[in-house]
């Protein structure tokens, strides 16, 4: 028999803070790529890819339960919210 893994409830405020941290990271990265792409691709493509990447990064961060530098950024964003 498998033991049930205890999951702790994570507040919505913390989830939003992680999403904002990852979104700002991906927007900065894809913004630089868009700048050097010389308008070959539409900027909305990079914005939508940033949102999708930030969503998946947030989900994977909560599934992995690992500590990283993004936790420090999240704490600062959570204090602002």
N, C-alpha and C positions, 0 to 999 in steps of 0.2 A: 504494500500500500504506500502511496505517496503521501507525504506530509503536506498539509496546506501551508503555503508560505504566507507569512504575515505581511500584509502591505499596510504601510502607514499612509494616512491621508495627507496629500500635499495641497496646500491652499492655492486658490485661484490666483492670488497675488504673486505667489512664488512662481507659478507656471508662466504668468504674463511677464514677469521679470526675466526669466530664462529666455522666453521667446524674443523679447526686446533685445537682450544681449546678443543672441545668435543672429537676429535680423540685422542689427547694426554692423556686425562683423561681415555678414555676407553682402550687405549693400555696399560696404566699403570695398570689398574684394571685387565684386562684379562691377562696381562703378569705375574702378581703375581699368578693368578689362574693357569696358565700354569706351572709356576715354581713349585708350590706345587702339581700339578697333576702328577708329575714324568713321563712325556712323555706318559701318557695314551692316550691323544688325540694329533692329529697333530697340530703343532703351526699355520699352515695356517688357520685352523678353527677359532682360536682366532683372527687372524688378519682380516679375512673377517667379523667376527661378530663385530669387533671394527669399521670397516668402515660402515657397515650397521647401527649400533647403533648410530654412530656419525651423519650420514645423517638424521636419524629420529629425533634425539635430536635437530639438527639444525632446521629442519622444524617445530617441535613442539614449539621450542623457539620463532620463528618468528610468529607463529599463536597465541601464548598465550599473547604476548606483555608484559611479566612480566620482572621485573628487578631482577637480582640475582648476585651472586658473579662472575659468568662467564662473565658478562659485563666488569668487571675490567680487567680480563685476556684478553678479546677480544680487549680492547683499547690498551693494551701493544703490542699485536700481530699485530694489525693494524698499529701501529707506525713503527714496524719493516718492514712490507711489504711496 
